[in-house]
Amino acid sequence: MRARYYISTALLAALIAPAAPAMAADVFGPLRGTQYGGPAMKPVVAWEGAYFGGTAGATTGNALFSGSLSDSVGFILRNTTINNLLGVDQWLAPRTGAMNSGNFGLFAGFNYQIDEAVLGFEADYSRVKLSTSGRDAMGRSTESNGIRYIARTNGEVSVEVRDLMTLRGRAGYTMGSFLPFVTGGLALANYTTFSSATVDTEETIVATGVVIGDLDETETRRKRRTGIGLAGGAGVDVSVTENLFLRGEWQYLHFPDLNGANVNLHNFRAGAAVKF
C-alpha cells in the first residue's frame, strides 16, 4: 500500500515539473518590462554652429523712376514764374525699367538649435551686373496777365547696381536631412545713377508777339553711392554629410530710394557650404 502511494506521488511530480517554468513565465514575465515593437526614432540632424559657403544664380528686378528727374528740372527752373504756373518740375515720369543678371557670392552665419527648431543670423555678398534706364518728354503752355508761357522738357535716367550685401536673421525647422527656413533683415547696394534733364522755355507778350524771356538749359548728374533697404526670403538647406550641406534660396530685396529710383530685386540662387 505504501509502495503504491510513493509510486503515485512520483508520477504526479513528473507531470507537474515541466509545466512549472511556463506558468512562472506567464505569471512573472510582464514584470520584466514592456517590450516596444514600433519603428525606431530618426536622429535629429545637428545644425548648430558656424558655417561658410558660396552661391551662384540669377537676379531679376525693376526700377521705378517716377519723380527721379524732379530735382534736376526744379534746379533749372528755380524761382521762376513758369514753374510756379505749370509745375514743370513734376512732369517727367520715365518708364519702369526691367533688369536681369547672373549672380555669384559668399555667405556665412551661425545657427542655434533647440530640438528641431533652428535660429540664427547670416551675412552674404552677391556680385551682380544690373542696369536699366528710362526716358520721358512733355510740353505745355499757358497764359497769365497777357503773357504766354511755353515750356518743353525731356530727360533720361539710369541706374546700375554692382554689389549687394545683406545681414539677416534666420528661423528654420529641421525635418530629417532638410532644414526649411525663412529670413529677414537689412540690405545694402553699391550703385551708380546717371540723369540728364533739358528744359526749354519761352515767354511772349500776347498782344505784340515780343519774346521777353527764353531759356534752354541741361542739367546732368552722376552719383555713386551705397543705398540701404530691406531683405527677406525663404529656402531650404539639405545636409549631405556631417559637415557639408547644399542650399536653394529665394531672396527679395527692396531699395526705396537709390537717388530717386525705387528698386525691387529677386535673387534666385543655389549654393554649398561647410559647417563647423
KEFI-49893 format. One record per residue (C-alpha): residue in one letter; residue number from 0; x, y, z. Coordinates in nm, 2 decimals, padded with zeros to 4 digits, m for minus. Example, Ala and Ser with C-alpha at 12.3 -4.5 7.8 and 13.67 -1.06 7.14 Angstrom:
// residues 2
<node r="A" k="0" u="01.23" v="m00.45" w="00.78"/>
<node r="S" k="1" u="01.37" v="m00.11" w="00.71"/>
//
This chain:
// residues 276
<node r="M" k="0" u="00.00" v="00.00" w="00.00"/>
<node r="R" k="1" u="00.28" v="00.24" w="00.10"/>
<node r="A" k="2" u="00.47" v="00.15" w="m00.21"/>
<node r="R" k="3" u="00.17" v="00.23" w="m00.43"/>
<node r="Y" k="4" u="00.15" v="00.57" w="m00.26"/>
<node r="Y" k="5" u="00.52" v="00.65" w="m00.34"/>
<node r="I" k="6" u="00.48" v="00.55" w="m00.70"/>
<node r="S" k="7" u="00.17" v="00.77" w="m00.75"/>
<node r="T" k="8" u="00.34" v="01.07" w="m00.59"/>
<node r="A" k="9" u="00.65" v="01.03" w="m00.82"/>
<node r="L" k="10" u="00.43" v="01.01" w="m01.13"/>
<node r="L" k="11" u="00.24" v="01.33" w="m01.03"/>
<node r="A" k="12" u="00.56" v="01.52" w="m00.97"/>
<node r="A" k="13" u="00.69" v="01.41" w="m01.31"/>
<node r="L" k="14" u="00.38" v="01.55" w="m01.48"/>
<node r="I" k="15" u="00.38" v="01.89" w="m01.29"/>
<node r="A" k="16" u="00.76" v="01.97" w="m01.32"/>
<node r="P" k="17" u="00.77" v="02.06" w="m01.70"/>
<node r="A" k="18" u="00.47" v="02.29" w="m01.67"/>
<node r="A" k="19" u="00.60" v="02.49" w="m01.37"/>
<node r="P" k="20" u="00.86" v="02.71" w="m01.56"/>
<node r="A" k="21" u="00.59" v="02.80" w="m01.82"/>
<node r="M" k="22" u="00.34" v="02.90" w="m01.55"/>
<node r="A" k="23" u="00.61" v="03.11" w="m01.38"/>
<node r="A" k="24" u="00.69" v="03.28" w="m01.70"/>
<node r="D" k="25" u="00.32" v="03.36" w="m01.76"/>
<node r="V" k="26" u="00.29" v="03.50" w="m01.40"/>
<node r="F" k="27" u="00.61" v="03.69" w="m01.37"/>
<node r="G" k="28" u="00.70" v="03.77" w="m01.74"/>
<node r="P" k="29" u="00.52" v="04.11" w="m01.77"/>
<node r="L" k="30" u="00.71" v="04.23" w="m01.46"/>
<node r="R" k="31" u="01.03" v="04.23" w="m01.65"/>
<node r="G" k="32" u="00.94" v="04.54" w="m01.86"/>
<node r="T" k="33" u="00.72" v="04.62" w="m02.16"/>
<node r="Q" k="34" u="00.86" v="04.55" w="m02.50"/>
<node r="Y" k="35" u="00.80" v="04.81" w="m02.78"/>
<node r="G" k="36" u="00.78" v="04.69" w="m03.13"/>
<node r="G" k="37" u="00.73" v="05.03" w="m03.31"/>
<node r="P" k="38" u="00.97" v="05.20" w="m03.56"/>
<node r="A" k="39" u="01.29" v="05.35" w="m03.42"/>
<node r="M" k="40" u="01.31" v="05.73" w="m03.39"/>
<node r="K" k="41" u="01.51" v="05.90" w="m03.66"/>
<node r="P" k="42" u="01.81" v="06.10" w="m03.52"/>
<node r="V" k="43" u="01.78" v="06.49" w="m03.55"/>
<node r="V" k="44" u="02.05" v="06.64" w="m03.77"/>
<node r="A" k="45" u="02.27" v="06.88" w="m03.58"/>
<node r="W" k="46" u="02.28" v="07.23" w="m03.74"/>
<node r="E" k="47" u="02.42" v="07.43" w="m03.45"/>
<node r="G" k="48" u="02.75" v="07.61" w="m03.51"/>
<node r="A" k="49" u="02.92" v="07.83" w="m03.77"/>
<node r="Y" k="50" u="02.91" v="07.78" w="m04.14"/>
<node r="F" k="51" u="03.05" v="07.93" w="m04.46"/>
<node r="G" k="52" u="02.98" v="07.88" w="m04.83"/>
<node r="G" k="53" u="02.93" v="08.01" w="m05.18"/>
<node r="T" k="54" u="02.63" v="08.07" w="m05.42"/>
<node r="A" k="55" u="02.55" v="08.12" w="m05.78"/>
<node r="G" k="56" u="02.22" v="08.20" w="m05.96"/>
<node r="A" k="57" u="02.02" v="08.47" w="m06.13"/>
<node r="T" k="58" u="01.88" v="08.81" w="m06.03"/>
<node r="T" k="59" u="01.58" v="08.98" w="m06.18"/>
<node r="G" k="60" u="01.40" v="09.30" w="m06.09"/>
<node r="N" k="61" u="01.29" v="09.65" w="m06.19"/>
<node r="A" k="62" u="01.35" v="10.02" w="m06.11"/>
<node r="L" k="63" u="01.06" v="10.27" w="m06.08"/>
<node r="F" k="64" u="01.19" v="10.62" w="m06.19"/>
<node r="S" k="65" u="00.88" v="10.83" w="m06.13"/>
<node r="G" k="66" u="00.99" v="11.16" w="m05.99"/>
<node r="S" k="67" u="01.36" v="11.09" w="m06.03"/>
<node r="L" k="68" u="01.42" v="11.40" w="m06.25"/>
<node r="S" k="69" u="01.22" v="11.64" w="m06.04"/>
<node r="D" k="70" u="01.53" v="11.78" w="m05.86"/>
<node r="S" k="71" u="01.72" v="11.85" w="m06.19"/>
<node r="V" k="72" u="01.42" v="12.03" w="m06.36"/>
<node r="G" k="73" u="01.34" v="12.21" w="m06.04"/>
<node r="F" k="74" u="01.70" v="12.33" w="m06.01"/>
<node r="I" k="75" u="01.69" v="12.47" w="m06.37"/>
<node r="L" k="76" u="01.36" v="12.65" w="m06.31"/>
<node r="R" k="77" u="01.42" v="12.76" w="m05.95"/>
<node r="N" k="78" u="01.24" v="13.08" w="m05.86"/>
<node r="T" k="79" u="01.07" v="13.11" w="m06.20"/>
<node r="T" k="80" u="00.71" v="13.21" w="m06.27"/>
<node r="I" k="81" u="00.67" v="12.95" w="m06.54"/>
<node r="N" k="82" u="00.74" v="12.67" w="m06.30"/>
<node r="N" k="83" u="00.50" v="12.82" w="m06.04"/>
<node r="L" k="84" u="00.23" v="12.83" w="m06.31"/>
<node r="L" k="85" u="00.29" v="12.50" w="m06.49"/>
<node r="G" k="86" u="00.47" v="12.28" w="m06.23"/>
<node r="V" k="87" u="00.72" v="12.18" w="m06.49"/>
<node r="D" k="88" u="00.94" v="12.00" w="m06.23"/>
<node r="Q" k="89" u="00.67" v="11.74" w="m06.18"/>
<node r="W" k="90" u="00.61" v="11.65" w="m06.54"/>
<node r="L" k="91" u="00.87" v="11.38" w="m06.62"/>
<node r="A" k="92" u="00.80" v="11.03" w="m06.52"/>
<node r="P" k="93" u="01.04" v="10.79" w="m06.70"/>
<node r="R" k="94" u="00.91" v="10.44" w="m06.76"/>
<node r="T" k="95" u="00.97" v="10.15" w="m06.53"/>
<node r="G" k="96" u="01.29" v="09.97" w="m06.64"/>
<node r="A" k="97" u="01.35" v="09.59" w="m06.61"/>
<node r="M" k="98" u="01.69" v="09.44" w="m06.53"/>
<node r="N" k="99" u="01.84" v="09.09" w="m06.52"/>
<node r="S" k="100" u="02.18" v="08.95" w="m06.43"/>
<node r="G" k="101" u="02.36" v="08.64" w="m06.31"/>
<node r="N" k="102" u="02.49" v="08.65" w="m05.96"/>
<node r="F" k="103" u="02.76" v="08.48" w="m05.75"/>
<node r="G" k="104" u="02.87" v="08.53" w="m05.40"/>
<node r="L" k="105" u="02.96" v="08.42" w="m05.05"/>
<node r="F" k="106" u="02.76" v="08.37" w="m04.73"/>
<node r="A" k="107" u="02.84" v="08.29" w="m04.36"/>
<node r="G" k="108" u="02.64" v="08.26" w="m04.04"/>
<node r="F" k="109" u="02.58" v="08.09" w="m03.71"/>
<node r="N" k="110" u="02.29" v="07.86" w="m03.60"/>
<node r="Y" k="111" u="02.15" v="07.79" w="m03.26"/>
<node r="Q" k="112" u="01.95" v="07.47" w="m03.23"/>
<node r="I" k="113" u="01.67" v="07.38" w="m02.97"/>
<node r="D" k="114" u="01.55" v="07.03" w="m03.05"/>
<node r="E" k="115" u="01.41" v="07.06" w="m03.41"/>
<node r="A" k="116" u="01.40" v="07.45" w="m03.41"/>
<node r="V" k="117" u="01.69" v="07.63" w="m03.56"/>
<node r="L" k="118" u="01.75" v="08.01" w="m03.51"/>
<node r="G" k="119" u="02.05" v="08.21" w="m03.63"/>
<node r="F" k="120" u="02.19" v="08.50" w="m03.82"/>
<node r="E" k="121" u="02.36" v="08.53" w="m04.16"/>
<node r="A" k="122" u="02.56" v="08.78" w="m04.38"/>
<node r="D" k="123" u="02.60" v="08.75" w="m04.75"/>
<node r="Y" k="124" u="02.76" v="08.92" w="m05.05"/>
<node r="S" k="125" u="02.65" v="08.89" w="m05.41"/>
<node r="R" k="126" u="02.82" v="09.03" w="m05.72"/>
<node r="V" k="127" u="02.58" v="09.13" w="m05.99"/>
<node r="K" k="128" u="02.57" v="09.34" w="m06.31"/>
<node r="L" k="129" u="02.23" v="09.51" w="m06.31"/>
<node r="S" k="130" u="02.14" v="09.82" w="m06.52"/>
<node r="T" k="131" u="01.83" v="09.98" w="m06.67"/>
<node r="S" k="132" u="01.72" v="10.32" w="m06.79"/>
<node r="G" k="133" u="01.41" v="10.53" w="m06.87"/>
<node r="R" k="134" u="01.32" v="10.84" w="m07.07"/>
<node r="D" k="135" u="01.03" v="11.09" w="m07.09"/>
<node r="A" k="136" u="00.93" v="11.42" w="m07.25"/>
<node r="M" k="137" u="00.65" v="11.67" w="m07.23"/>
<node r="G" k="138" u="00.55" v="12.02" w="m07.34"/>
<node r="R" k="139" u="00.27" v="12.26" w="m07.23"/>
<node r="S" k="140" u="00.17" v="12.63" w="m07.24"/>
<node r="T" k="141" u="m00.05" v="12.87" w="m07.05"/>
<node r="E" k="142" u="m00.13" v="13.25" w="m07.05"/>
<node r="S" k="143" u="m00.13" v="13.48" w="m06.75"/>
<node r="N" k="144" u="m00.15" v="13.86" w="m06.73"/>
<node r="G" k="145" u="m00.11" v="13.90" w="m07.10"/>
<node r="I" k="146" u="00.19" v="13.67" w="m07.13"/>
<node r="R" k="147" u="00.21" v="13.33" w="m07.29"/>
<node r="Y" k="148" u="00.44" v="13.08" w="m07.12"/>
<node r="I" k="149" u="00.56" v="12.78" w="m07.32"/>
<node r="A" k="150" u="00.77" v="12.50" w="m07.16"/>
<node r="R" k="151" u="00.92" v="12.19" w="m07.31"/>
<node r="T" k="152" u="01.13" v="11.94" w="m07.11"/>
<node r="N" k="153" u="01.28" v="11.59" w="m07.17"/>
<node r="G" k="154" u="01.51" v="11.37" w="m06.97"/>
<node r="E" k="155" u="01.66" v="11.03" w="m06.91"/>
<node r="V" k="156" u="01.78" v="10.84" w="m06.60"/>
<node r="S" k="157" u="01.97" v="10.52" w="m06.55"/>
<node r="V" k="158" u="02.08" v="10.31" w="m06.25"/>
<node r="E" k="159" u="02.35" v="10.04" w="m06.22"/>
<node r="V" k="160" u="02.39" v="09.80" w="m05.93"/>
<node r="R" k="161" u="02.71" v="09.60" w="m05.89"/>
<node r="D" k="162" u="02.73" v="09.48" w="m05.53"/>
<node r="L" k="163" u="02.45" v="09.35" w="m05.29"/>
<node r="M" k="164" u="02.50" v="09.27" w="m04.92"/>
<node r="T" k="165" u="02.26" v="09.16" w="m04.65"/>
<node r="L" k="166" u="02.25" v="09.10" w="m04.28"/>
<node r="R" k="167" u="01.95" v="08.88" w="m04.18"/>
<node r="G" k="168" u="01.81" v="08.67" w="m03.90"/>
<node r="R" k="169" u="01.70" v="08.31" w="m03.98"/>
<node r="A" k="170" u="01.44" v="08.07" w="m03.84"/>
<node r="G" k="171" u="01.40" v="07.71" w="m03.95"/>
<node r="Y" k="172" u="01.27" v="07.37" w="m03.85"/>
<node r="T" k="173" u="01.47" v="07.06" w="m03.92"/>
<node r="M" k="174" u="01.29" v="06.77" w="m04.10"/>
<node r="G" k="175" u="01.52" v="06.48" w="m04.13"/>
<node r="S" k="176" u="01.81" v="06.60" w="m04.35"/>
<node r="F" k="177" u="01.61" v="06.91" w="m04.46"/>
<node r="L" k="178" u="01.61" v="07.25" w="m04.30"/>
<node r="P" k="179" u="01.34" v="07.48" w="m04.45"/>
<node r="F" k="180" u="01.39" v="07.84" w="m04.33"/>
<node r="V" k="181" u="01.28" v="08.20" w="m04.37"/>
<node r="T" k="182" u="01.50" v="08.51" w="m04.34"/>
<node r="G" k="183" u="01.46" v="08.89" w="m04.28"/>
<node r="G" k="184" u="01.69" v="09.18" w="m04.23"/>
<node r="L" k="185" u="01.87" v="09.47" w="m04.39"/>
<node r="A" k="186" u="02.02" v="09.51" w="m04.74"/>
<node r="L" k="187" u="02.29" v="09.73" w="m04.89"/>
<node r="A" k="188" u="02.36" v="09.81" w="m05.25"/>
<node r="N" k="189" u="02.65" v="09.98" w="m05.42"/>
<node r="Y" k="190" u="02.50" v="10.17" w="m05.71"/>
<node r="T" k="191" u="02.56" v="10.44" w="m05.97"/>
<node r="T" k="192" u="02.29" v="10.67" w="m06.11"/>
<node r="F" k="193" u="02.30" v="10.90" w="m06.42"/>
<node r="S" k="194" u="02.04" v="11.16" w="m06.50"/>
<node r="S" k="195" u="02.01" v="11.43" w="m06.77"/>
<node r="A" k="196" u="01.72" v="11.68" w="m06.79"/>
<node r="T" k="197" u="01.68" v="11.95" w="m07.05"/>
<node r="V" k="198" u="01.43" v="12.25" w="m07.02"/>
<node r="D" k="199" u="01.33" v="12.49" w="m07.30"/>
<node r="T" k="200" u="01.10" v="12.78" w="m07.21"/>
<node r="E" k="201" u="00.97" v="13.09" w="m07.38"/>
<node r="E" k="202" u="00.78" v="13.39" w="m07.25"/>
<node r="T" k="203" u="00.59" v="13.61" w="m07.51"/>
<node r="I" k="204" u="00.37" v="13.92" w="m07.48"/>
<node r="V" k="205" u="00.04" v="13.80" w="m07.63"/>
<node r="A" k="206" u="m00.06" v="14.14" w="m07.77"/>
<node r="T" k="207" u="00.27" v="14.21" w="m07.96"/>
<node r="G" k="208" u="00.43" v="13.87" w="m08.00"/>
<node r="V" k="209" u="00.75" v="14.01" w="m07.85"/>
<node r="V" k="210" u="00.96" v="13.75" w="m07.67"/>
<node r="I" k="211" u="01.06" v="13.87" w="m07.33"/>
<node r="G" k="212" u="01.23" v="13.57" w="m07.20"/>
<node r="D" k="213" u="01.37" v="13.23" w="m07.31"/>
<node r="L" k="214" u="01.58" v="12.95" w="m07.16"/>
<node r="D" k="215" u="01.75" v="12.64" w="m07.29"/>
<node r="E" k="216" u="01.95" v="12.45" w="m07.03"/>
<node r="T" k="217" u="02.05" v="12.10" w="m06.95"/>
<node r="E" k="218" u="02.14" v="11.96" w="m06.60"/>
<node r="T" k="219" u="02.34" v="11.64" w="m06.58"/>
<node r="R" k="220" u="02.42" v="11.44" w="m06.27"/>
<node r="R" k="221" u="02.62" v="11.12" w="m06.20"/>
<node r="K" k="222" u="02.64" v="10.98" w="m05.84"/>
<node r="R" k="223" u="02.80" v="10.67" w="m05.70"/>
<node r="R" k="224" u="02.66" v="10.57" w="m05.35"/>
<node r="T" k="225" u="02.56" v="10.30" w="m05.12"/>
<node r="G" k="226" u="02.19" v="10.26" w="m05.05"/>
<node r="I" k="227" u="02.01" v="10.08" w="m04.77"/>
<node r="G" k="228" u="01.70" v="09.87" w="m04.80"/>
<node r="L" k="229" u="01.52" v="09.56" w="m04.67"/>
<node r="A" k="230" u="01.58" v="09.19" w="m04.73"/>
<node r="G" k="231" u="01.36" v="08.88" w="m04.69"/>
<node r="G" k="232" u="01.33" v="08.54" w="m04.83"/>
<node r="A" k="233" u="01.30" v="08.16" w="m04.79"/>
<node r="G" k="234" u="01.49" v="07.85" w="m04.87"/>
<node r="V" k="235" u="01.60" v="07.50" w="m04.77"/>
<node r="D" k="236" u="01.93" v="07.36" w="m04.66"/>
<node r="V" k="237" u="02.00" v="06.99" w="m04.72"/>
<node r="S" k="238" u="02.25" v="06.80" w="m04.51"/>
<node r="V" k="239" u="02.48" v="06.58" w="m04.72"/>
<node r="T" k="240" u="02.74" v="06.49" w="m04.46"/>
<node r="E" k="241" u="02.81" v="06.59" w="m04.10"/>
<node r="N" k="242" u="03.00" v="06.89" w="m04.22"/>
<node r="L" k="243" u="02.86" v="06.97" w="m04.57"/>
<node r="F" k="244" u="02.52" v="07.09" w="m04.69"/>
<node r="L" k="245" u="02.35" v="07.22" w="m05.01"/>
<node r="R" k="246" u="02.12" v="07.52" w="m05.03"/>
<node r="G" k="247" u="01.84" v="07.65" w="m05.26"/>
<node r="E" k="248" u="01.71" v="08.00" w="m05.18"/>
<node r="W" k="249" u="01.49" v="08.29" w="m05.30"/>
<node r="Q" k="250" u="01.57" v="08.64" w="m05.17"/>
<node r="Y" k="251" u="01.37" v="08.96" w="m05.21"/>
<node r="L" k="252" u="01.55" v="09.30" w="m05.18"/>
<node r="H" k="253" u="01.37" v="09.64" w="m05.17"/>
<node r="F" k="254" u="01.56" v="09.97" w="m05.20"/>
<node r="P" k="255" u="01.30" v="10.26" w="m05.18"/>
<node r="D" k="256" u="01.54" v="10.54" w="m05.28"/>
<node r="L" k="257" u="01.86" v="10.48" w="m05.48"/>
<node r="N" k="258" u="01.89" v="10.85" w="m05.57"/>
<node r="G" k="259" u="01.53" v="10.87" w="m05.68"/>
<node r="A" k="260" u="01.50" v="10.52" w="m05.82"/>
<node r="N" k="261" u="01.28" v="10.27" w="m05.63"/>
<node r="V" k="262" u="01.45" v="09.93" w="m05.69"/>
<node r="N" k="263" u="01.30" v="09.58" w="m05.63"/>
<node r="L" k="264" u="01.51" v="09.27" w="m05.68"/>
<node r="H" k="265" u="01.46" v="08.89" w="m05.67"/>
<node r="N" k="266" u="01.77" v="08.67" w="m05.61"/>
<node r="F" k="267" u="01.74" v="08.30" w="m05.71"/>
<node r="R" k="268" u="02.05" v="08.10" w="m05.61"/>
<node r="A" k="269" u="02.19" v="07.76" w="m05.52"/>
<node r="G" k="270" u="02.49" v="07.70" w="m05.30"/>
<node r="A" k="271" u="02.70" v="07.47" w="m05.09"/>
<node r="A" k="272" u="02.86" v="07.53" w="m04.75"/>
<node r="V" k="273" u="03.07" v="07.36" w="m04.48"/>
<node r="K" k="274" u="02.96" v="07.38" w="m04.11"/>
<node r="F" k="275" u="03.19" v="07.36" w="m03.82"/>
//
